[in-house]
Amino acid sequence: GKVAIIILSVRGQKADRMAGLKVGADDYITKPIDLDELLARIRAVLRRAHPTVQRVIVGRLLIDFRTQRATRGDQPVRLTHREFELLRYLAERRDHVVHRDELLREVWGYLVDTTMTRTVDQTIARLRKKIEPDPHHPEFLKTAHRDGYCLSAVEEN
């Protein structure tokens, strides 16, 4: 199986972080770090290393988490790493509301911080433009009572 690697370092310069990620680390964390945040980041890295949902169909889009590819028919759809992670997390809990705080903690590895909730909303908005026929009236990636989001998808094996 795949071994997950997290670098924990006092060196927090961008060049250091980029070098660590470039050599294959799954995450780069600078000290000091809060224990809850460290545990959230470990859970996020382990989830990426061992996905429970392999592929989902969202409307006409096929999303394959193993290969990190999304296609509509035979056309590739470009998704960022974070968009794949967000979709994967929602797909593992499809048809259930997932709160923004949980997404921040589990997908981004952030401790809950109200200044960061726009990050989730902005990523959802970008994703809707890529996967929804009408992003302003989403069919698949729905907002739930200002609290979170819910994905309607069909799982494929």
C-alpha positions in Angstrom: 0.0 0.0 0.0 0.9 3.7 -0.2 2.8 5.2 2.7 1.7 8.7 3.7 4.5 11.2 4.5 4.0 14.3 6.5 7.0 16.7 7.1 6.9 18.4 10.5 9.5 21.2 10.5 10.5 24.5 12.1 11.4 25.7 8.6 8.4 27.5 7.4 9.6 29.5 4.3 7.7 28.9 1.1 10.8 27.5 -0.6 11.2 24.9 2.2 7.5 23.9 2.0 7.6 23.7 -1.8 10.8 21.5 -1.7 9.2 19.2 0.8 6.1 18.7 -1.3 8.1 18.4 -4.5 10.1 15.4 -3.1 6.8 13.6 -2.4 5.5 14.6 1.0 1.7 14.5 1.4 1.7 17.5 3.7 4.2 20.0 5.2 3.5 21.3 8.6 5.5 23.9 10.5 6.0 24.0 14.2 4.6 25.0 16.5 1.3 23.3 15.7 -1.9 22.8 17.7 -2.5 19.1 18.4 -6.1 19.1 17.1 -4.9 20.7 13.8 -2.1 18.1 13.6 -4.6 15.2 14.1 -7.0 16.7 11.5 -4.1 16.9 9.0 -3.1 13.3 9.7 -6.7 12.2 9.1 -6.9 14.1 5.9 -3.6 12.6 4.6 -4.7 9.1 5.6 -8.1 9.6 3.8 -6.3 10.6 0.6 -4.1 7.6 0.8 -7.0 5.2 1.3 -10.1 6.5 -0.4 -13.3 4.6 0.3 -15.2 5.8 -2.8 -13.3 5.1 -6.0 -15.5 6.7 -8.7 -18.7 8.7 -8.7 -21.0 10.0 -11.4 -22.3 13.6 -11.0 -24.8 14.3 -13.8 -22.8 13.6 -17.0 -19.5 13.9 -15.2 -17.5 10.8 -14.2 -15.0 11.5 -11.4 -12.3 8.9 -10.7 -10.6 9.5 -7.4 -7.9 6.9 -8.0 -6.6 8.5 -11.1 -7.7 12.1 -10.1 -9.4 12.5 -13.5 -12.8 13.9 -14.3 -14.5 13.5 -17.7 -17.7 14.5 -19.4 -18.2 12.1 -22.2 -14.6 11.9 -23.6 -13.7 15.4 -22.7 -11.5 15.9 -19.6 -12.7 18.4 -17.0 -9.8 20.1 -15.1 -10.3 20.0 -11.3 -7.7 21.2 -8.8 -6.3 18.8 -6.1 -8.5 20.6 -3.5 -11.6 20.3 -5.7 -11.0 16.5 -5.9 -10.5 16.3 -2.1 -13.7 18.3 -1.5 -15.7 16.1 -3.9 -14.3 12.9 -2.5 -15.2 14.0 1.1 -18.7 14.9 0.0 -19.0 11.7 -2.2 -18.1 9.6 0.8 -21.1 11.2 2.6 -23.3 11.7 -0.4 -26.9 12.7 0.2 -26.0 13.9 3.7 -25.3 17.5 4.7 -21.7 18.2 5.6 -21.1 21.4 7.6 -18.6 24.0 6.5 -16.7 23.6 9.8 -16.2 19.9 9.1 -15.0 20.6 5.6 -12.5 23.1 6.8 -11.2 20.7 9.4 -11.2 17.5 7.4 -10.5 18.7 3.8 -8.3 21.8 4.4 -6.9 20.7 7.8 -7.8 24.0 9.3 -9.1 24.5 12.8 -12.5 26.1 12.7 -12.1 29.8 12.0 -14.9 32.0 10.8 -12.6 34.0 8.6 -12.0 30.8 6.5 -15.6 29.9 5.7 -15.5 31.9 2.5 -12.8 29.5 1.3 -15.2 26.6 1.3 -17.9 28.7 -0.4 -15.5 29.9 -3.1 -14.3 26.4 -3.8 -17.9 25.2 -4.0 -18.7 28.0 -6.4 -15.8 27.1 -8.7 -16.8 23.5 -8.6 -20.4 24.3 -9.5 -19.2 26.1 -12.7 -17.3 22.9 -13.7 -19.9 20.3 -12.8 -23.4 21.8 -12.8 -25.4 22.4 -16.0 -26.7 25.6 -14.4 -24.4 26.7 -11.5 -27.0 29.2 -10.3 -29.5 26.4 -9.7 -27.4 23.5 -8.6 -28.8 20.0 -9.1 -25.9 18.0 -7.6 -23.9 20.2 -5.2 -26.6 21.7 -3.0 -26.3 24.3 -0.2 -28.0 23.2 3.0 -29.6 25.9 5.1 -26.5 28.1 5.2 -24.7 25.4 7.2 -23.0 23.2 4.7 -23.3 21.3 1.4 -24.7 18.0 0.1 -23.6 16.1 -3.0 -26.0 13.9 -5.0 -24.0 11.4 -6.9 -24.1 7.8 -8.0 -21.2 5.5 -6.9 -19.4 3.4 -9.4 -17.0 0.5 -8.6 
